[in-house]
């Protein structure tokens, strides 16, 4: 996408010509992904990654590019500090993707599993001690970030990955190894959540494609989604996913793994309310910045200033947002 002030394409440098017809390209929506997906496929609707920020110049790039369109730096040209021995590890596109991808100019890349997680990102390890790089500081970036095994860079203030939900800190190295080498954790469609009470892996709510049939021939091929409800409590130990009370410490643990004081009515990191009654579907789709309508209790996404019922968003201080 180019801005109106650009005299040449920001992607390939082609000069702008007013005589040529301007064609608007729309990014694929969730409904488009549903239409082309096979029955039974899981649709990733939580924090769909559609952009990446250059680690050098902080230019925002689309997923069809593996190299920054402004400074030509690779997406994964970053240095990660080992969380165990602190040794730096230089990464590259070839290491994380598994090969050097060939960018295609002016080609709309549809959303798919290749956009969710780079193939070899969970396998990146320290060259010194052999530990996983998950949770390590990004040493080559101006901002304070940490590396998730799914290949996403998270801000230091977040206690779990905003994309795949994996907590930054895992109790023991053995548990982390089991997650990284096993097949239980879903890095691609992000349907897993981790229980810190017993180190168990559970399922979050997820949407799957199913074939909707009726009497008309045209509608027999239409695909829609069906919501499968996740585990609101750990299937291994029974601990709640969200608002787990740590009575001996006078605090509670949020679904995002931040420990909050009992005086906190909402999580200090993700803003999820401190309540036992929150639906598992809401917890599963919740992202930092989302809010609960005080009038109808509906889950509203972070970019909405008003709920569908018309009630305006209220700041934590009690003021209505403009």
ChimeraX attribute file (.defattr): number of C-alpha atoms within 10 A of each C-alpha:
attribute: neighborCount
match mode: 1-to-1
recipient: residues
	/A:1	11
	/A:2	11
	/A:3	9
	/A:4	7
	/A:5	6
	/A:6	10
	/A:7	13
	/A:8	15
	/A:9	15
	/A:10	14
	/A:11	17
	/A:12	11
	/A:13	10
	/A:14	10
	/A:15	11
	/A:16	12
	/A:17	10
	/A:18	7
	/A:19	6
	/A:20	7
	/A:21	7
	/A:22	8
	/A:23	6
	/A:24	7
	/A:25	10
	/A:26	7
	/A:27	12
	/A:28	12
	/A:29	11
	/A:30	13
	/A:31	13
	/A:32	12
	/A:33	16
	/A:34	21
	/A:35	15
	/A:36	11
	/A:37	18
	/A:38	14
	/A:39	15
	/A:40	13
	/A:41	14
	/A:42	22
	/A:43	23
	/A:44	22
	/A:45	14
	/A:46	17
	/A:47	15
	/A:48	15
	/A:49	16
	/A:50	13
	/A:51	13
	/A:52	18
	/A:53	14
	/A:54	24
	/A:55	22
	/A:56	18
	/A:57	14
	/A:58	15
	/A:59	13
	/A:60	14
	/A:61	20
	/A:62	18
	/A:63	20
	/A:64	20
	/A:65	19
	/A:66	22
	/A:67	21
	/A:68	22
	/A:69	19
	/A:70	15
	/A:71	12
	/A:72	12
	/A:73	16
	/A:74	20
	/A:75	21
	/A:76	21
	/A:77	19
	/A:78	22
	/A:79	20
	/A:80	27
	/A:81	23
	/A:82	25
	/A:83	19
	/A:84	16
	/A:85	12
	/A:86	15
	/A:87	15
	/A:88	21
	/A:89	19
	/A:90	15
	/A:91	18
	/A:92	16
	/A:93	19
	/A:94	14
	/A:95	18
	/A:96	22
	/A:97	18
	/A:98	13
	/A:99	12
	/A:100	13
	/A:101	13
	/A:102	10
	/A:103	12
	/A:104	13
	/A:105	10
	/A:106	12
	/A:107	9
	/A:108	14
	/A:109	14
	/A:110	15
	/A:111	20
	/A:112	15
	/A:113	14
	/A:114	12
	/A:115	17
	/A:116	23
	/A:117	23
	/A:118	21
	/A:119	19
	/A:120	17
	/A:121	23
	/A:122	20
	/A:123	16
	/A:124	19
	/A:125	18
	/A:126	22
	/A:127	14
	/A:128	13
	/A:129	12
	/A:130	12
	/A:131	18
	/A:132	22
	/A:133	26
	/A:134	29
	/A:135	27
	/A:136	26
	/A:137	24
	/A:138	24
	/A:139	17
	/A:140	17
	/A:141	17
	/A:142	11
	/A:143	12
	/A:144	14
	/A:145	21
	/A:146	27
	/A:147	26
	/A:148	26
	/A:149	26
	/A:150	26
	/A:151	24
	/A:152	19
	/A:153	21
	/A:154	21
	/A:155	16
	/A:156	17
	/A:157	11
	/A:158	18
	/A:159	21
	/A:160	22
	/A:161	22
	/A:162	21
	/A:163	23
	/A:164	25
	/A:165	22
	/A:166	27
	/A:167	23
	/A:168	20
	/A:169	16
	/A:170	16
	/A:171	13
	/A:172	9
	/A:173	13
	/A:174	10
	/A:175	12
	/A:176	18
	/A:177	13
	/A:178	12
	/A:179	19
	/A:180	18
	/A:181	11
	/A:182	10
	/A:183	9
	/A:184	14
	/A:185	21
	/A:186	18
	/A:187	24
	/A:188	20
	/A:189	22
	/A:190	27
	/A:191	22
	/A:192	22
	/A:193	24
	/A:194	24
	/A:195	22
	/A:196	17
	/A:197	15
	/A:198	13
	/A:199	17
	/A:200	16
	/A:201	18
	/A:202	20
	/A:203	22
	/A:204	21
	/A:205	20
	/A:206	23
	/A:207	20
	/A:208	20
	/A:209	21
	/A:210	18
	/A:211	15
	/A:212	13
	/A:213	13
	/A:214	10
	/A:215	7
	/A:216	8
	/A:217	9
	/A:218	9
	/A:219	12
	/A:220	12
	/A:221	13
	/A:222	15
	/A:223	20
	/A:224	16
	/A:225	20
	/A:226	16
	/A:227	13
	/A:228	14
	/A:229	15
	/A:230	19
	/A:231	19
	/A:232	22
	/A:233	17
	/A:234	21
	/A:235	14
	/A:236	13
	/A:237	12
	/A:238	13
	/A:239	17
	/A:240	19
	/A:241	26
	/A:242	25
	/A:243	25
	/A:244	20
	/A:245	20
	/A:246	14
	/A:247	9
	/A:248	6
	/A:249	10
	/A:250	11
	/A:251	17
	/A:252	22
	/A:253	21
	/A:254	25
	/A:255	25
	/A:256	27
	/A:257	26
	/A:258	18
	/A:259	20
	/A:260	21
	/A:261	17
	/A:262	17
	/A:263	10
	/A:264	13
	/A:265	14
	/A:266	19
	/A:267	22
	/A:268	14
	/A:269	17
	/A:270	21
	/A:271	20
	/A:272	25
	/A:273	18
	/A:274	21
	/A:275	13
	/A:276	13
	/A:277	9
	/A:278	16
	/A:279	14
	/A:280	18
	/A:281	18
	/A:282	15
	/A:283	19
	/A:284	24
	/A:285	17
	/A:286	23
	/A:287	19
	/A:288	16
	/A:289	14
	/A:290	17
	/A:291	26
	/A:292	19
	/A:293	19
	/A:294	13
	/A:295	11
	/A:296	12
	/A:297	12
	/A:298	14
	/A:299	20
	/A:300	19
	/A:301	17
	/A:302	14
	/A:303	9
	/A:304	13
	/A:305	17
	/A:306	17
	/A:307	20
	/A:308	13
	/A:309	11
	/A:310	11
	/A:311	14
	/A:312	18
	/A:313	21
	/A:314	17
	/A:315	10
	/A:316	10
	/A:317	6
	/A:318	8
	/A:319	10
	/A:320	13
	/A:321	10
	/A:322	8
